[in-house]
């Protein structure tokens, strides 16, 4: 095994297709569990009722790729609008430039933590 001792792979960190099988084997052998306590989240019972989830999935499946992309972009725009509105609301005494600077710092912090 390259890059470490046997059994030290981290589930979800697939760097090459041939490693995927090893990770699945490792997960099965060690019984690695996610934050929900389940080996694989999709096998767990979702505690939140989602009465319209199947309808939502059907709508997504009926959309063309261009429609799905447009919808994703619209959701991204709405999310960013809410973010900036929240920044202005939480910092009412700051100038627009200072709110922008602090918002960009916050976005940079989030991007670093998610990479």
N, C-alpha and C positions, 0 to 999 in steps of 0.2 A: 504494500500500500504506500503510495507516495504521500509525502507531506505530513507524516505523523505516525503515531503508534496505532496498531490495530484497535478498532473500537472507539476511536476518538473523533470520528466524523460527526459533524453537526447536521441533524436532519434539516432539509430545506436548502442547504448550501450545495446545490448541484452545479459543478463547474464543467463537467463533461458528461455526455450521455452514458458512457460506460459506468460512471459512478452512481447513477440513479439506482441501479439494481443493488449495489452495495449499501446504499442508504436505506432502501426498503428492507433489506435483510437486517441491517443494524437496528432499525426501528422495531422490527418484529422481535429480534433477539433481546434487546434491552428493554423494550416496552416504553419507549420515549413517549411522554405525554405532553400535550399542549397546555396552555393556561386554563382551558376548560376541564382538564383532567382526562380527556379522551385521547386515544391514540391518533385518530383522524377526526377532525372537527365535523366533517360532513356526516359522520356516523352517529353523532350525538343528537339528542333531542333539543331542539331550539326552544328555550323557555318562553319566548315572546310569540304570541299568536300572530300569524301573518295571513289573514283571510284573503287578501288580494294578491298574494305572491304568485300564484299560478297564472292569474290574469296578466300581471306585470310581465312575467316571462314570455307569455304568448304574444304580448304586444311587442316586446323586444325582438322576438324571433320573426315577427311579420315585417319588421322594418328592413329597408335596404341598408347596406353598409354605409352609404352616404347619409342616410337619415340618422343612423346610430352615431356616426361621427358628429353630425350637426348637433344632436341632442347632448352628446358628451361635452362639446364646446360650450353650449348654452349653460349646462350645469357648472362648468368651470367658471364661466363669466359671472354667474349668480353667486357662486362661492366666493370669488374674489371681491365682488361688490359688498357682500355681507362682511367679509373680513375688514375691508377699508371703512365701512360704516361703523363697525364695532371699534376700530382704532380711533375714529373721530369721537365716538360716544364716550369711550373710556378716558380720552385725553382732551377734554373740551377747551382747556386753556392754552393749548399748543397751536403754533402756526401750522399752516398746511404743509410747509416744507419739513418741519420737525415731525409731524405725524407721518409723513412719507418716509423720512429717514428711519424712524423707529419701526414702522411697518416692514420696511425692507430688511432691517436687522432681524426682526422676528421671523420673516420668511426664510432668511438665510440660515437661521438657527434650526428651523424645522427641516429644511432640506438636508443639512448636515446630519441631523439625527436620524433621518430616514434613508441615508445612503450607506 
